[in-house]
Amino acid sequence: MEMKKRVSLALKSRSPAEVVELVVENCRSSDGEVEGLTDEYTNLESLCMMNVGISSLSKLPSLPKLQKLEVSDNSISGGLDVLVEKCPNLTYLNLSGNKIKEMSSIKPLQNLKNLKGLDLVGCDVTSPDDFRDNAFELLPQITYLDGFDREDNEVPDSENDDDDDDDDEEAGPPDDDDDEEEDGSEGEVGLSYLMKEGIQDEEDDGDYVEEDEEEDEEEDEDGAAVTGEKRKRDAEDEGDDDDDDDE
């Protein structure tokens, strides 16, 4: 498929100004130049033109918001100064698998002040043993070269981080139904507890009533015994009085 047609299909009924990310890969440029892109892509932030058969970036339109550019597996050998003019805000540039042979070819990238990551894997320029040291010295603003920093620490896997964020978004907020069920369970437990407390109080009150009744009965029995004893004594006293009268 021709590159120009591939770009048109990638629009998907959108206007160029609405496109933020554009992937155009595994197609063919008719003359080795960028085709199908225009200055109308004013909001484009990410552009992938992998394996499209380009050997030059001279016809790349002005893309002031472009931050990520991937042009791996092409035939680019130089002319990178155009990126400084057309894409001044680039933070990542992938030139892997191109025909860059000399350090002088990447020197124009010094003027991309926001450039943090650069990939040149598979380019002849990376062959010398001291390439990494020289590249970091030539481009002091970059943090990662071919996926590793100056101390050979691997670049963080931002894609995995993005996946985690997506999972969190898909997971969504806690289910209100679950909260309601939990609240309901707590309510039932609380109600059961109160009912048990009430039953226990009634049982305790019953115990107190029974104890009070037993105490009252004991008091009644004691009172009756005392009364009976008094009546017996009174009768005896009366008998004594009668005997005295007879004498």
ROVEX-452818 format. One record per atom (N, C-alpha, C): x, z, y; residue in one letter. Coordinates in steps of 0.02 Angstrom, whole numbers, plus 32768, in hexadecimal, padded with zeros to 4 digits. Layout:
# ROVEX-452818
XZYa
...
This chain:
# ROVEX-452818
802A80007FC4m
800080008000m
802C8000803Em
80187FDC8070e
803D7FDA80AEe
8037801C80D4e
806B802E80F6m
806D806E8119m
80368072814Em
802B803D8172k
7FF9803D81A6k
7FB3804B818Ak
7FA3802C8151k
7F6280378131k
7F5D807E8117k
7F95809780FDr
7F9680DC80E3r
7F88810E811Ar
7FA481038154v
7F98812F818Dv
7F4F812D81A1v
7F3280F081A1s
7EEB80E981B3s
7EBE810E8183s
7ECE810B8142l
7EA5812E8110l
7EAB817A8117l
7EE68190812Ba
7EF281D88132a
7ECA81F7816Ba
7EB381CE8199l
7E8C81E881D1l
7E49820681BAl
7E2B81E78187k
7DEC8200816Bk
7DB6820781A1k
7DAA81D381C6s
7D7681D081FAs
7D8381FE8235s
7DBF82198239r
7DD182428273r
7DF3821782A8r
7DF3823082E4s
7E1A820F8318s
7E6182298314s
7E9382028328p
7ED982198325p
7EE4825C8348p
7EC18268837Ea
7ECA82A783A3a
7EB282E4837Da
7E8882D8834Ae
7E6E83108322e
7E9B832382E8e
7ECC82FB82DAv
7EF78305829Fv
7F2F833682B0v
7F35836A8287v
7F6A839C828Fv
7FA08392825Av
7F8B837E821Fe
7FBA837381E7e
7FAC832E81C9e
7FE2830881BEl
7FDB82C481A4l
800E82B8816Dl
7FF582A28133v
8021829380FAv
801C824980EAv
8053822680F1v
805781DF80E2v
809481D580B6v
808A81CE8075e
80C281CA8047e
80B781958011e
80F081807FF4n
80EF81507FBCn
80CA810F7FCDn
80D480F8800Cc
80BB80B68020c
80F7808F803Cc
80EB8055805Ar
8122802C8070r
811A801280B7r
8150801D80DEs
81537FFF8120s
81697FB68119s
814A7F8C8140s
81587F458139s
819C7F318157s
81B47F578189d
81F37F4581A9d
82257F7F81AEd
82197FB48188g
82487FED8189g
823E801B81C4g
820A801181E9e
81FB803A8224e
81BB80628218e
81B280958241v
817480BD823Ev
813A80928255v
81058090822Ce
80CA8067823Ce
808A8090823Ae
805A807E8264g
8018809D8262g
801180DA828Eg
804880F982A2l
8044813482CDl
804A811F8316l
802381438340t
802381348388t
8028817483B1t
802D816D83F2d
803181A8841Ed
7FEF81CE8421d
7FBB81B38401e
7F7A81D58401e
7F7A821483D5e
7FAC821B83ABy
7FB08257837Fy
7FCD829283A6y
7FAB82A383DAt
7FC582D58409t
7FC8831C83EDt
7F9F832B83BAn
7F9D836F839En
7FBC83748359n
7FDF83418344l
7FFE83418302l
8037837482FFl
803483A082CDe
806683D482C5e
809183CB8286e
807683A98254s
809B839E8216s
8093835681FFs
80CB833581F1l
80CA82EF81DDl
80F882E481A1l
80DC82C8816Cc
810382B98130c
8103826D8125c
813E824F8127m
81468208811Am
817B81FF80E3m
816E821D80AAm
819D821C8073m
819881DA804Bm
81D181BB8040n
81D4817E8017n
81A581478031n
81AF8135806Fv
818780FF808Cv
81B280C2809Ev
81F180C5808Eg
821C808B8098g
8236808180DEg
823780B68107i
825080AE814Bi
829C80B9814Ei
82BD80958179s
8305809D8183s
831480B281CBs
82E080B881F3s
82E980CA823As
82AE80F28253s
82BB811D8284l
8286814582A4l
827B812F82ECl
829680F582FDs
829380DE8343s
824C80D2835Bs
821E80C1832Ek
81D980B48343k
81AA80EF8337k
81C88128832El
819F81658328l
81808173836Cl
813E817D8370p
811D818A83B1p
812E81D083CBp
811C81DC8408s
8125821E8425s
80F482508405s
8111828383E7l
80E882B783C6l
80FE82FB83E0l
80E6830E841Ap
80FF834B843Cp
80F2838C8417p
80C0838F83EBk
80B083CD83C8k
80CA83CD8380k
80ED8399836Cl
810583958327l
813A83CB831Al
812F83F282E5q
815E842782D2q
81808419828Fq
815D83F68263k
817883EA8220k
8178839E8212k
81B483838203l
81BA833C81F4l
81E0833381B2l
81C083118184e
81DE83038143e
81E482B7813Ae
822282A08136v
822E8258812Cv
8261824E80F3v
8258827780C0s
828782738087s
827D8233805Es
82B182228038d
82B081E8800Bd
82A281A68030d
82C3819E8068n
82C1815E808Dn
830881448094n
8313811880C4s
835580F980CDs
837281058112s
8361813F812Fi
8378814F8173i
83C281618171i
83E98143819Es
8431815181A0s
8447816E81E3s
841D816B8215g
842F81858257g
83F5817D8287g
8405817C82C8g
83D1817382FBg
83A581B18303g
83C181EC82F4l
8398822A82F7l
838E8243833El
83B08224836Ed
83A8823983B4d
8361822B83CCd
833D81FD83ACv
82F981EE83C0v
82CB822B83B5v
82DE82578385l
82B582928378l
82B682C283B2l
82EE82C583D5v
82F382F2840Ev
82C382DD8445v
82BA829D844De
828D82838481e
82448284846Be
82378271842Dk
81F282698416k
81D582A983F8k
81FE82D283DBc
81E5830F83B9c
820F834C83CDc
820C8360840Bp
823883958425p
822B83DA8408p
81F183E483E8n
81E0842783CFn
81E7842E8383n
820D84028364l
82178405831Cl
823784478308l
821C846682D3t
823A84A382B7t
825584968270t
823D8461824Fy
82558451820By
825A84058204y
829383EF81E7l
829F83A881DDl
82BC839D8197l
829B83738171n
82B18363812Dn
82C9831B812An
830B83148123l
832B82D2811El
834982C780D9l
833482ED80A8s
835082E88065s
834882A28049s
837B828C8023g
8377824C8001g
837C8210802Eg
839982188069n
83A481E08096n
83EE81CA8093n
8403819E80C1k
8446818180BFk
8473819C80F7k
846C81DC8105i
849481FB8139i
84D8820D811Bi
850E81F38138k
855081FB811Bk
858082248147k
857682238188e
85A6824381B5e
8586827D81DBe
85AF82AF81EAm
859882E88211m
858182D18257m
85A0829D826Fs
858D828382B1s
8545826B82B3s
852A82598279s
84E582408276s
84B282778283s
84C582B58272i
849682EC827Di
84A5831382BEi
84D9830082E0k
84EC8324831Ek
84B583238352k
848E82ED835Ap
845882ED838Dp
842583268382p
842283418346l
83F283768338l
840383B7835Dl
843F83B9837Bq
845283F483A3q
841F840083DBq
840183CA83F2n
83D383D0842Bn
838C83E28418n
838083EB83D7l
833E840483C1l
8344845083BEl
8337847183F6k
834484B883FDk
831A84E583D0k
82E084CB83BBn
82B384F38390n
82BE84E68346n
82ED84BB8334l
82F884A982EEl
831484E482C8l
82F184F98293k
83068532826Ak
8319851E8223k
82FA84E98209g
830884D481C5g
8318848A81C0g
834D847A8199l
836284358191l
837584298148l
835A83F4812Bd
836983E280E6d
838C839E80E4d
83C6839E80C4l
83EE836080BDl
840383558075l
83E183738046v
83F2836E7FFFv
83F183247FE9v
842583107FC6g
842882CB7FAEg
8446829A7FDEg
845882B1801Ac
847A8286804Bc
84C6828C8041c
84E98256804Cd
853282568042d
855682878071d
8538829780A8v
855782C480D8v
8563830A80BBv
853E831C8087t
8544835E806At
857C83648036t
859F832E8028s
85D1832D7FF2s
860E835B7FFEs
862B835D8039p
866683878044p
865883D18037p
868A83F4801Ed
8682843B800Ed
86738465804Bd
868D84508084d
8684847880C1d
8648846080EAd
861C843880CBf
85E3841D80F0f
85B78453810Ef
85A6848580E7r
857784B98100r
859484DE813Cr
85D384F18137d
85F28515816Fd
85F384E981ADd
860484AB81A3n
8607847D81DCn
85C2846F81FAn
8590846B81CEa
854C845D81E6a
85318497820Ea
853B84D581F6f
8524850F821Bf
85498516825Ef
85878502825Fe
85AD8504829De
859684CF82CDe
8585849482B3l
856E845D82DDl
8528846982F7l
84FF848982CEl
84B9849682E1l
84AB84E182DEl
84C38506830Fp
84BD854F830Ep
8476856A8311p
844785408326q
84028558832Cq
83DD855A82E9q
83F5853782B6i
83D185368277i
83DD8577824Fi
83AB858B822Bt
83B085C78201t
83BA85B581B8t
8399857F81A2y
839E856B815Cy
83B585238155y
83E485198128l
83FD84D68119l
83F684CA80CEl
83D0849680BDd
83C384878076d
83A784C48051d
837E84EA8072g
835B85218052g
837F85648051g
83BA85698070f
83E085A78070f
83FD85B580B5f
840485F680C5d
842186088105d
846D860B8101d
848E86238134r
84D686258137r
84F486518100r
84CF868580ECe
84E786B280B7e
84CE869E8072e
84B68660806Dd
849C8646802Ed
845E866B8014d
843786878041n
83F786A4802Fn
83C2866D8032n
8399866B7FFFe
836786367FFAe
8330863E802De
831686068045v
82E086088076v
82A386288056v
827F8653807Bp
82428672805Fp
820F863C804Cp
81EA86498018d
81B886188000d
817986208029d
817785FB8060s
813D8601808Es
80FD85E8806Ds
810585B8803De
80C9859E801Ce
80A785D57FF4e
80CE85FF7FD3n
80B186367FACn
808F86677FDBn
80AE86738015d
808F869F8046d
804C8684805Cd
804986418066d
800A8622807Bd
7FD6862A8044d
7FEC86228004d
7FBD86297FCDd
7FA0866F7FCBd
7FCB86A17FD8d
7FB486E67FD8d
7F8086F0800Ed
7F8D86D38048d
7F5C86D9807Fd
7F1A86B8806Cd
7F1F867E8049d
7EE1865C8034d
7EBB86868003d
7EE086A67FD4d
7EBF86D07FA3d
7E9B87097FC4d
7EBD87267FF8d
7E9D875D801Cd
7E5E8746803Ed
7E618709805Be
7E2686EF807De
7DEE86E1804Ce
7E0286C5800Fe
7DCF86B67FDDe
7DB086F67FC2e
7DDB87297FBEa
7DC187677FA3a
7D8A87837FD0a
7D93877B8012g
7D5E878F8041g
7D5887DA8048g
7D2987F08071p
7D1F8838807Bp
7CFF8858803Ep
7D03889A8038p
7CE488BC7FFFp
7C9A88AE7FFCp
7C7F88AC7FBFd
7C39889E7FB4d
7C0F88D97FC9d
7BDF88CD7FF6d
7BB58903800Ed
7B8B89207FD6d
7B7988F47FA4d
7B50890C7F6Dd
7B7489427F47d
7BB589377F3Dd
7BDC896A7F19d
7BDC89AB7F3Fd
7BE289A67F83d
7BE189E37FAAd
7B9F8A067FA4d
7B6989DD7FA4e
7B2789FB7F9Ee
7B1E8A1D7F5Be
7B3889FC7F26e
7B338A1A7EE4e
7B598A5C7EE2e
7B958A5B7F00e
7BBC8A987F01e
7B998ACD7F28e
7B7D8AB97F62d
7B598AEA7F8Ad
7B1D8B057F64d
7AFB8AD97F3Fg
7AC28AEE7F18g
7AD68B1F7EE3g
7B0E8B127EC2s
7B268B3F7E8Es
7B358B837EABs
7B558B827EE5e
7B658BC17F05e
7B258BE77F16e
7AF18BC17F2Dg
7AB28BE07F3Eg
7A918C007F01g
7A938BDC7EC8e
7A768BF77E8Be
7A9B8C357E75e
7ADC8C337E79v
7B038C6D7E66v
7AF28CA87E92v
7AEE8C9A7ED3g
7ADD8CD07F02g
7A988CEC7EF5g
7A678CC07EE7l
7A238CD67ED9l
7A218CFF7E9Al
7A438CE67E66s
7A458D0B7E26s
7A638D4F7E30s
7A978D507E59y
7AB98D8F7E65y
7A8A8DC17E88y
7A668DA87EBAl
7A378DD37EDEl
79FF8DEC7EB0l
79E88DBD7E84m
79B38DD17E56m
79CC8E077E27m
7A098DFC7E0Ek
7A258E2F7DE2k
7A2D8E717E06k
7A428E6C7E45e
7A4A8EA97E6Ce
7A078ECD7E74e
79D28EA37E81g
798F8EC17E89g
79778EE27E4Ag
79838EBE7E10i
796F8EDB7DCFi
79948F1B7DC2i
79D68F197DD2q
79FE8F557DC6q
79E68F8E7DF1q
79D38F7D7E31d
79B98FB17E5Ed
79798FCF7E42d
794C8FA27E27e
790E8FBB7E0Ae
791B8FE87DCFe
794B8FD27DA5e
795D8FFC7D6Ae
7978903F7D81e
79A4903B7DB6d
79C090797DCFd
798990A57DEBd
795990887E10d
792190AF7E2Bd
78F890CE7DF3d
78F090A77DBCg
78CB90C17D83g
78EE90FD7D66g
793090F77D62d
795791307D48d
794E916C7D74d
7950915F7DB5y
794791987DE3y
790291B77DDBy
78CE918D7DD2v
788A91A77DCAv
788591D17D8Cv
78A391B67D54e
78A091DB7D16e
78C5921D7D1Ce
78FF921B7D3De
792492597D46e
78FD928A7D70e
78DC92707DA6d
78B4929C7DD1d
787A92BA7DAAd
785A928F7D7Ee
782292A97D57e
783A92DF7D27e
787492D37D08e
788F93067CDBe
789D93467D00e
78BA93407D3Ce
78C8937C7D63e
788893A07D76e
785493777D89d
781493967D9Cd
77F693BA7D60d
77FB939A7D24e
77E093BB7CE9e
780493FC7CDAe
784693F87CE1e
786C94367CD5e
7858946C7D07e
784F94567D46e
783A94877D79e
77F594A27D68e
77C794767D52d
7784948D7D41d
778694BE7D07d
77AF94AD7CD5e
77B494DA7C9Ce
77D0951D7CB1e
7804951A7CDDd
782195597CF5d
77EE95807D1Dd
77C8955B7D47g
7796957D7D70g
7760959D7D45g
774B95767D11a
771695917CE4a
772F95CE7CC0a
776F95CA7CABa
778B96047C86a
778E96417CB4a
77A296357CF1v
77A6966D7D20v
7761968A7D2Dv
772F965D7D35t
76EA96747D43t
76CF969B7D07t
76DE96817CCBg
76C696A47C8Fg
76E696E87C88g
772596EA7C97e
7749972A7C94e
772C975B7CC6e
771A97427D01k
76FE976E7D34k
76BA97897D1Fk
7691975B7D03r
764E97717CECr
765497A57CB6r
7685979C7C8Ak
768E97CC7C53k
76A198107C6Fk
76CD980F7CA0r
76E2984E7CBEr
76A8986F7CE3r
768098477D06d
764798637D2Bd
761698837CFAd
760B98617CC1a
75DD987D7C8Fa
75F798BF7C74a
763898C17C67e
765598FF7C4De
764E99377C81e
765A99237CC1d
765499567CF5d
760D99717CF9d
75DC99467CF1e
7596995C7CF3e
7587998A7CB9e
75A499797C7Eg
759A99A37C44g
75B699E87C4Fg
75EE99EB7C6Ed
760C9A2C7C7Dd
75E19A547CACd
75C29A327CDBd
75989A557D0Bd
755A9A727CE9d
753D9A4D7CB8d
75029A657C94d
75139AA27C6Cd
754C9AA37C4Dd
75619ADC7C25d
75689B197C50d
75819B117C8Ad
758A9B497CB8d
75469B657CCCd
75159B397CD6d
74D39B507CEBd
74B29B787CB4d
74BC9B637C73d
749E9B867C3Bd
74B99BCD7C36d
74F69BD67C42e
75139C197C40e
74F59C437C77e
